[in-house]
């Protein structure tokens, strides 16, 4: 999943990170002679500051109540910085956390680099058969399990019901209808129809899948982002912007998009369940019933949205593996996932949680679960997390008119082939 984070949070995080313990630090502990856990566990959380972080931090504090001799050091690391920050710390064997909240695409990369502890046979994987198969798939690499799925997600079309009623429009089911709906909204209300995030390529994937494309074909080791479907997808998003159906940005996409939608300046945005809590904080959604969520409009080939989510992984160099395994199990347990779903409407990764009171009747969870079931999995290869950097560069350039869809797709494909040695 992709999210923004505030500059203030970054400053606080960097200050905290200086004092954060890692595998080379004196986290110590483990189990006493009586089998009681002790010592320190540093957890890097990447959830959104202001809407998610407090729930996760409070949940972590519950672990300390169960294990009074364990000190959980909570550090919120900006999502956009966490991947490289963890790799740098692990490579230097200095300052890496004991446990990290890893975006699903990071897990195989971290495992391939040798930075994660295998979890098979450890308490971290308690009740492993309860996990959704598609959630568990992102935790495995080279025949071993290196993480535990915490939340799973996909994307949908968020829309303002009041604006739709004022404009007299229906929810669009296709990209062509999306364009027409946005035009009508503008004509009838003066508001922009769609905010299309332009600084994060994750938001492009639904359009890519909708045209029948994908980033790569891992089975045949072939780069596919620059084929006809990839060019068509970039052409589609460029047309949405050029036609005036959508507005976009090159920087601060999350903040700008959320602010515009929450204030009622735009009628639609594409987003995921992680955005619901923050969206409800907006002036337009004090009445939560005003928020509508529908499947991402289908392209010419299919209706598709990416599978996202987060896993919890244990650093291989942790000085307190016993407590880290236990903390990971606690944070991904059915009880913890139930609380997260109730408080944040984030989707559980455990099958059993979906039937629990407070989750079974959660409207947001109920909408996104079928979407997740049909979501397109990314290839679980070590390089998956690195595929976004060259794509977002070209995606942003296409949206802002700095290059053409053909050139943007071609440049992305060339970058992929340099990254993926020996691929076609």
Secondary structure as GFF3:
##gff-version 3
##sequence-region A 1 424
A	DSSP	alpha_helix	7	19	.	.	.	ID=ss1
A	DSSP	beta_strand	30	31	.	.	.	ID=ss2
A	DSSP	beta_strand	37	45	.	.	.	ID=ss3
A	DSSP	alpha_helix	53	66	.	.	.	ID=ss4
A	DSSP	beta_strand	70	76	.	.	.	ID=ss5
A	DSSP	alpha_helix	79	92	.	.	.	ID=ss6
A	DSSP	beta_strand	99	103	.	.	.	ID=ss7
A	DSSP	alpha_helix	104	112	.	.	.	ID=ss8
A	DSSP	three_ten_helix	123	125	.	.	.	ID=ss9
A	DSSP	three_ten_helix	128	130	.	.	.	ID=ss10
A	DSSP	alpha_helix	133	137	.	.	.	ID=ss11
A	DSSP	beta_strand	140	141	.	.	.	ID=ss12
A	DSSP	beta_strand	144	145	.	.	.	ID=ss13
A	DSSP	beta_strand	148	153	.	.	.	ID=ss14
A	DSSP	beta_strand	155	160	.	.	.	ID=ss15
A	DSSP	alpha_helix	161	167	.	.	.	ID=ss16
A	DSSP	alpha_helix	175	189	.	.	.	ID=ss17
A	DSSP	beta_strand	192	195	.	.	.	ID=ss18
A	DSSP	three_ten_helix	201	204	.	.	.	ID=ss19
A	DSSP	alpha_helix	205	210	.	.	.	ID=ss20
A	DSSP	beta_strand	216	217	.	.	.	ID=ss21
A	DSSP	beta_strand	222	223	.	.	.	ID=ss22
A	DSSP	alpha_helix	228	242	.	.	.	ID=ss23
A	DSSP	beta_strand	246	247	.	.	.	ID=ss24
A	DSSP	alpha_helix	253	262	.	.	.	ID=ss25
A	DSSP	beta_strand	266	272	.	.	.	ID=ss26
A	DSSP	three_ten_helix	273	275	.	.	.	ID=ss27
A	DSSP	alpha_helix	276	280	.	.	.	ID=ss28
A	DSSP	three_ten_helix	283	285	.	.	.	ID=ss29
A	DSSP	three_ten_helix	288	290	.	.	.	ID=ss30
A	DSSP	beta_strand	291	295	.	.	.	ID=ss31
A	DSSP	beta_strand	308	314	.	.	.	ID=ss32
A	DSSP	alpha_helix	321	331	.	.	.	ID=ss33
A	DSSP	alpha_helix	334	344	.	.	.	ID=ss34
A	DSSP	beta_strand	347	348	.	.	.	ID=ss35
A	DSSP	three_ten_helix	351	355	.	.	.	ID=ss36
A	DSSP	alpha_helix	363	374	.	.	.	ID=ss37
A	DSSP	three_ten_helix	384	386	.	.	.	ID=ss38
A	DSSP	alpha_helix	387	399	.	.	.	ID=ss39
A	DSSP	alpha_helix	405	419	.	.	.	ID=ss40
###
